[in-house]
Amino acid sequence: MELRRALVRAAVSRPGVLLAVYPGATRQRLAVEAELARRGWPCVSGPAEADLFVILGDREGEDEAEGEGGEGDWVAALWHGIPAPKARVWVTDPGRVADALDSGLADLVRGEHGNDHVPDAPDSHHEHHEHHEHHEHHEHQQNGDHPTPPSEHGGHDMHGGHHGHAGHDMGLVEGLPMADRADDRDGLRLDVLHVPLGPVLTDWPAGLILRLALQGDIVQEAAVEPVTAPPSPHPPFWDEPWLQAASGERISRGDAARRLCAAHLDSLGRFFAVAGWDDLAARTRHVRDRALAGAAAAELTSLVRPLIRRAQRSRTLRWLTTGLGTLPAEQARQRGVTGPALVADGDAYNRMLVWLDAVGRSAADCDVTEALDPAEVVGPRGKLDTPVPPSRALLDSLPRLLEGTEFACARIIVASLDPDLDELTHVPALGTVHSHG
């Protein structure tokens, strides 16, 4: 009993929050992340570290979904993996995030869900690849000036600690992936380990499941599998200004620039976090939140300039990300890629530089009142007036970029493309920009 009280007191002071974000819930995610930052509550990487489970998204399809309480199997698996005391809330209204978190905290204090059954199996959902170890920080990481460099190129632990696999049990037996045997690229006979990543990971595209076949540390095969989500008539949050302008609404160029600036800052925050630069990731997300809160162009410009300068000058960041996920412009064009990944004409580092440049330009334009040209239907990830959404082309490009790379580099490559699966759930009304499902 005393131990339980101690656990509750620790959880109440600063509860660890595990986020489960459905596609289409970007607005809710941003509101929750901003509120968590204000409260100082940490986001955790897996169920074992969580006290409060926050599910984000529309509940229209909840009754049809499988799993406990109507949620999908992966959500139920995450909930069962959280040790008591625990509580959960579902956030559907971005304007009531504070109320939802307060309600979850109250449930946690009361032990509302403290007696729920927790599986007896060892907690291996997000720590079953211990051969990727954390590496010591260099001295300059202590003052937050650079990301933490690994002992190998891009070699971050992707299943334990900060980048833990906050996973589900798809493709697992007793919590562990099954291994086959096959010839590797050198003709040797090695175990093939099948590893699912997603759909819930910190700094991971919401709703994305990536299935990898590994031999040693090398990705032999990769397959993309988006989480099934009900179609939504609402435009994707990041694409909203351009789609509204195309449908006849008057949208200012400043509003579109503000959304573009925030979208790329959101992507950069994920990119820096996955590369191990937590300090810059937090600062980047703060500026993102200021942009979305309506900060003036002068303030935003003064905030983004030092971020851009630090990222561009970091030799460690360049070393970590150069050569990863190289996508030449010609190949990108053939695959239907139309956004920053096409402009970058290169690797993960080049794609980051394109984002940084766009952030600087868009921050300066946030106060422009002139109307956005309705023919300018280009969102943060590419053209929106094509039959295929831009993020679909990014997802289609992922397998080839991942195959043959080190497993520890996979998350950096994914973060450098940052596909928005909200675009895959959008079903426009007849007569609007495009008609993909």
C-alpha positions in Angstrom: 0.0 0.0 0.0 2.8 2.4 0.9 4.6 1.6 -2.4 1.3 2.3 -4.3 0.9 5.7 -2.5 4.5 6.6 -3.4 4.0 5.7 -7.0 0.8 7.8 -7.1 2.6 10.8 -5.5 5.4 10.5 -8.1 3.0 10.2 -11.0 0.9 13.2 -9.8 3.9 15.5 -9.5 5.0 15.0 -13.0 3.1 12.2 -14.8 4.7 10.5 -17.8 2.4 10.9 -20.8 2.2 8.4 -23.6 0.5 9.8 -26.7 -1.4 7.7 -29.2 -2.2 9.8 -32.2 -4.7 8.7 -34.9 -4.2 10.1 -38.4 -6.2 13.3 -38.7 -5.5 14.5 -35.2 -2.7 16.9 -35.8 -4.6 19.9 -34.4 -5.2 17.9 -31.2 -1.6 16.7 -31.0 -0.2 20.3 -31.3 -2.6 21.5 -28.6 -1.6 18.6 -26.3 2.2 19.1 -26.9 1.9 22.8 -26.1 0.0 22.2 -22.9 2.4 19.4 -21.8 5.3 21.8 -22.4 3.6 24.5 -20.3 3.0 22.0 -17.4 6.5 20.4 -17.7 5.0 16.9 -18.1 7.3 14.6 -20.1 6.2 12.6 -23.1 7.5 9.0 -22.7 8.6 6.5 -25.3 6.7 3.4 -24.2 4.1 1.9 -21.9 6.5 0.9 -19.1 7.3 4.6 -18.4 3.8 5.9 -18.7 1.3 7.1 -16.0 -1.2 8.9 -18.2 -2.3 7.5 -21.6 -3.6 10.2 -23.9 -5.4 9.1 -27.1 -5.9 11.8 -29.8 -8.4 11.7 -32.6 -12.0 11.6 -33.8 -14.1 8.9 -32.0 -16.6 8.5 -34.9 -15.2 5.1 -35.8 -14.5 3.9 -32.3 -17.4 1.5 -32.0 -16.5 -0.2 -35.3 -12.8 -0.6 -34.3 -11.6 -3.7 -32.7 -10.1 -4.0 -29.3 -10.9 -3.1 -25.7 -13.5 -0.4 -25.3 -13.8 -0.1 -29.1 -10.2 1.1 -29.7 -7.9 -0.5 -32.2 -5.8 -3.5 -31.2 -2.7 -1.4 -31.0 -4.3 1.1 -28.6 -5.6 -1.7 -26.4 -2.1 -3.3 -26.3 -0.5 -0.1 -25.3 -3.1 0.4 -22.5 -2.5 -3.1 -21.1 1.2 -2.6 -21.1 1.1 0.4 -18.8 1.6 -0.6 -15.2 -0.8 0.6 -12.4 -1.4 3.2 -11.2 -2.5 4.6 -14.6 -5.2 6.6 -16.2 -6.3 7.4 -19.8 -8.2 10.2 -21.5 -9.4 10.7 -25.1 -8.8 14.2 -26.6 -11.1 15.2 -29.4 -11.5 18.9 -28.9 -8.2 21.0 -29.1 -9.9 23.7 -27.1 -10.4 21.5 -24.1 -7.0 19.9 -23.7 -6.3 21.4 -20.3 -9.7 20.0 -19.0 -8.9 16.5 -20.4 -5.4 16.4 -18.8 -6.9 17.6 -15.5 -9.5 14.9 -15.7 -6.8 12.2 -16.4 -4.7 13.5 -13.5 -7.8 13.3 -11.2 -8.4 9.7 -12.3 -4.7 8.9 -11.6 -5.0 10.3 -8.1 -8.2 8.3 -7.4 -6.7 5.2 -8.9 -9.6 5.1 -11.3 -7.9 2.5 -13.6 -5.4 1.2 -11.0 -6.9 -2.3 -10.9 -7.0 -3.0 -14.6 -5.4 -6.2 -15.7 -1.8 -5.9 -16.8 -0.2 -8.8 -18.7 2.3 -10.9 -16.9 4.6 -11.1 -19.9 7.9 -9.2 -19.5 7.9 -5.6 -20.9 9.6 -6.2 -24.2 7.3 -4.3 -26.5 9.8 -1.5 -26.8 13.2 -2.9 -25.7 13.8 -6.0 -27.7 16.9 -4.8 -29.6 19.5 -4.2 -26.8 22.4 -4.5 -29.3 21.8 -0.8 -30.2 23.3 0.8 -27.1 23.2 4.4 -26.0 26.5 6.2 -26.4 28.2 8.7 -24.2 27.6 12.4 -24.8 30.5 14.5 -26.2 31.4 17.4 -24.0 29.7 19.9 -26.3 26.4 18.1 -25.8 26.3 19.2 -22.2 25.6 22.8 -23.3 23.1 21.7 -25.9 25.2 23.0 -28.9 25.1 19.8 -30.9 23.3 16.5 -31.2 24.7 13.5 -29.4 26.9 11.7 -31.9 26.9 7.9 -31.8 30.0 5.7 -32.1 28.8 4.7 -35.6 27.2 6.8 -38.3 23.7 7.5 -37.2 23.7 4.7 -34.6 21.0 5.6 -32.1 19.2 3.1 -30.0 15.8 2.8 -31.6 14.1 0.4 -29.1 15.2 1.5 -25.7 15.4 4.8 -23.8 14.7 7.9 -25.6 13.9 6.3 -28.9 12.0 3.3 -27.5 9.6 1.2 -29.6 6.4 2.3 -27.8 4.9 -0.6 -29.6 2.2 -2.9 -30.2 2.3 -6.7 -30.5 1.8 -6.9 -34.3 4.2 -9.5 -35.7 5.4 -10.5 -32.2 5.3 -13.8 -30.4 5.5 -13.5 -26.6 6.6 -10.0 -27.1 9.6 -10.9 -29.3 10.0 -10.7 -33.1 10.5 -14.1 -34.9 13.7 -14.7 -36.7 14.1 -16.6 -40.0 17.2 -17.3 -41.9 18.3 -16.1 -45.3 21.3 -15.1 -47.4 22.6 -11.6 -46.7 24.2 -9.3 -49.2 27.6 -11.0 -48.7 26.2 -14.4 -49.3 26.3 -15.5 -45.7 23.5 -17.3 -44.0 22.1 -15.0 -41.2 19.0 -14.6 -39.1 16.3 -12.4 -40.5 14.6 -10.5 -37.8 11.1 -9.0 -38.6 10.7 -5.7 -36.7 7.6 -3.5 -36.7 8.0 0.2 -35.9 5.0 2.3 -35.0 2.3 3.2 -35.0 3.1 4.9 -31.7 6.7 6.2 -31.2 7.9 9.5 -30.0 8.8 11.8 -32.9 7.1 9.5 -35.4 4.5 10.2 -38.1 1.1 9.5 -36.5 -0.5 6.3 -37.8 2.6 5.0 -39.7 3.6 1.3 -39.3 7.0 0.4 -40.8 7.8 -3.3 -41.1 11.5 -4.1 -41.5 13.3 -7.3 -42.2 16.8 -7.1 -40.6 19.9 -9.1 -41.0 22.3 -8.0 -38.4 22.0 -4.2 -38.3 21.1 -3.9 -42.0 17.6 -3.3 -43.4 17.0 -6.0 -46.1 13.4 -5.2 -46.8 11.0 -2.4 -45.7 7.2 -2.1 -46.1 4.9 0.8 -45.3 1.6 0.1 -43.6 -0.6 3.0 -42.6 -3.0 2.6 -39.7 -6.6 2.3 -40.9 -8.5 5.4 -40.1 -12.0 6.6 -41.1 -12.2 9.0 -44.0 -12.4 12.6 -42.9 -14.1 15.5 -44.7 -11.9 18.0 -42.8 -8.8 19.2 -44.7 -5.4 18.1 -43.3 -4.3 20.7 -40.7 -1.0 21.6 -42.4 -2.6 21.8 -45.9 -5.7 23.8 -44.8 -4.9 27.3 -46.0 -4.1 26.2 -49.6 -7.1 23.9 -49.9 -9.4 26.6 -48.5 -8.0 29.2 -51.0 -8.5 26.7 -53.8 -12.1 26.2 -52.8 -12.8 30.0 -53.0 -12.1 31.3 -49.5 -10.0 34.4 -49.1 -6.8 33.3 -47.3 -4.0 35.8 -46.7 -0.5 35.0 -47.8 0.6 35.7 -44.3 -1.7 33.0 -42.9 -0.4 30.5 -45.4 3.2 31.5 -44.6 2.5 31.1 -40.9 1.1 27.6 -41.4 4.1 26.7 -43.6 6.5 28.0 -41.1 4.9 26.0 -38.2 4.7 22.9 -40.4 8.4 22.9 -41.2 9.3 23.7 -37.6 7.2 20.7 -36.5 9.1 18.5 -38.9 12.4 20.0 -37.8 11.6 19.4 -34.2 11.1 15.7 -35.0 14.3 15.6 -37.0 16.4 17.1 -34.3 15.0 14.9 -31.6 15.6 11.7 -33.6 19.1 12.9 -34.4 19.7 13.2 -30.6 19.6 17.0 -30.3 16.8 17.3 -27.7 17.7 20.9 -26.7 17.2 22.3 -30.2 14.1 20.1 -30.7 12.5 21.7 -27.7 13.4 25.2 -28.8 12.1 24.5 -32.3 8.8 23.3 -30.9 8.5 26.4 -28.8 8.9 28.6 -31.9 6.3 26.4 -33.7 3.9 27.1 -30.9 4.5 30.8 -31.1 3.9 30.8 -34.8 0.6 29.0 -34.3 -0.3 31.4 -31.5 -0.1 34.3 -33.9 3.3 35.9 -33.0 4.3 38.8 -35.3 6.7 38.3 -38.1 9.4 40.3 -36.3 9.2 38.1 -33.2 9.2 34.9 -35.3 12.2 36.1 -37.4 14.2 36.8 -34.3 13.4 33.4 -32.9 14.1 31.3 -36.0 17.4 33.0 -37.0 19.4 31.4 -34.1 17.8 28.0 -34.7 18.7 28.1 -38.4 22.2 29.3 -37.6 22.8 26.6 -35.0 21.6 23.8 -37.2 23.5 25.0 -40.3 26.8 25.3 -38.3 26.6 22.0 -36.5 29.3 19.7 -37.9 28.0 16.9 -35.8 24.5 17.1 -37.2 25.9 17.2 -40.7 28.0 14.1 -40.0 25.1 12.3 -38.5 22.7 12.8 -41.4 24.8 13.2 -44.6 24.4 10.3 -46.9 21.2 9.0 -45.4 18.2 8.4 -47.6 19.6 9.9 -50.7 16.8 10.8 -53.1 18.0 12.5 -56.4 15.6 14.9 -57.9 15.1 12.8 -61.0 14.1 9.8 -58.9 11.9 11.9 -56.7 10.1 13.3 -59.8 9.5 9.8 -61.2 7.9 8.8 -57.9 5.6 11.8 -57.8 7.4 13.7 -55.1 6.7 17.4 -55.5 7.7 19.2 -52.2 10.9 19.9 -50.2 12.2 16.4 -50.9 12.2 17.1 -54.6 13.8 20.6 -54.1 16.5 19.1 -51.8 17.8 16.8 -54.6 19.8 14.8 -52.0 20.0 13.2 -48.6 18.5 13.8 -45.2 20.8 16.7 -44.5 19.8 18.4 -47.7 16.2 18.0 -46.9 16.8 19.7 -43.5 18.5 22.6 -45.2 15.5 23.1 -47.5 13.2 23.2 -44.4 15.4 25.7 -42.7 15.4 28.0 -45.7 11.6 27.8 -46.0 11.2 28.5 -42.3 13.3 31.7 -42.6 11.4 33.0 -45.6 7.9 32.1 -44.3 8.6 33.6 -40.9 9.3 37.0 -42.5 6.0 36.8 -44.5 3.6 36.0 -41.6 2.1 39.5 -41.5 1.4 39.8 -45.2 -2.3 40.6 -45.7 -2.4 40.2 -49.5 -4.6 37.4 -50.7 -3.1 34.0 -51.4 -3.3 33.1 -55.1 -5.9 30.2 -55.4 -3.8 28.7 -58.1 -0.9 28.3 -55.7 -2.0 24.9 -54.3 1.3 23.8 -52.8 1.4 22.8 -49.1 4.3 22.0 -46.8 4.9 18.5 -48.4 4.1 19.3 -52.1 1.4 19.9 -54.7 -2.2 19.5 -53.5 -3.9 19.6 -56.9 -2.7 16.2 -58.0 -4.7 12.9 -57.8 -2.1 11.5 -55.3 -1.5 13.4 -52.0 2.1 14.4 -51.6 2.6 12.3 -48.5 1.6 9.2 -50.5 4.5 9.8 -52.8 6.8 10.2 -49.7 5.6 6.9 -48.2 6.0 5.1 -51.6 9.6 6.4 -51.6 10.5 5.1 -48.1 11.2 1.4 -48.8 13.9 2.0 -51.4 15.5 4.6 -49.2 15.6 2.3 -46.2 16.8 -0.9 -47.8 20.5 -1.5 -47.4 20.9 1.1 -44.6 21.8 0.5 -41.0 18.8 -0.1 -38.8 19.8 2.8 -36.5 19.5 5.2 -39.4 15.9 4.3 -40.3 14.3 6.8 -38.0 16.5 9.7 -39.3 15.4 8.9 -42.9 11.8 8.7 -41.9 12.0 12.0 -40.0 13.7 13.7 -43.0 10.7 13.0 -45.1 8.1 13.4 -42.3 5.0 12.2 -44.3 1.7 13.5 -43.0 -0.8 10.6 -42.9 -3.6 13.1 -42.4 -3.4 13.6 -46.1 -4.4 9.9 -46.7 -7.6 10.2 -44.7 -8.9 13.4 -46.4 -11.9 12.9 -48.7 -12.6 16.2 -50.4 -16.1 17.2 -51.4 -17.0 17.0 -55.1 -15.6 19.9 -57.2 -12.7 20.6 -54.9 -9.0 20.3 -55.6 -8.7 16.5 -56.0 -10.6 13.4 -55.2 -8.2 10.9 -53.6 -9.4 8.7 -50.8 
